[in-house]
């Protein structure tokens, strides 16, 4: 597997951009220079992210999302650093 995350990734299993191995590895997102952990989908080349809007649902029971535009920087989280932090 490559050291760079995919250009576009979604957490929705029904999406064509869903990539389970990448999600299992742990993808972090820096959006507009700020660390975000509530991103449902992102696209680096187009410069946008989708985030859920509260607890609202659409007519199919999926979370309602909005698209925000800005600089998107995905990265793979370091699993070794996370396990050390959890052990303390």
Order of alpha helices (4+ residues) and beta strands (2+ residues): beta-alpha-beta-beta-beta-beta-beta-beta-alpha
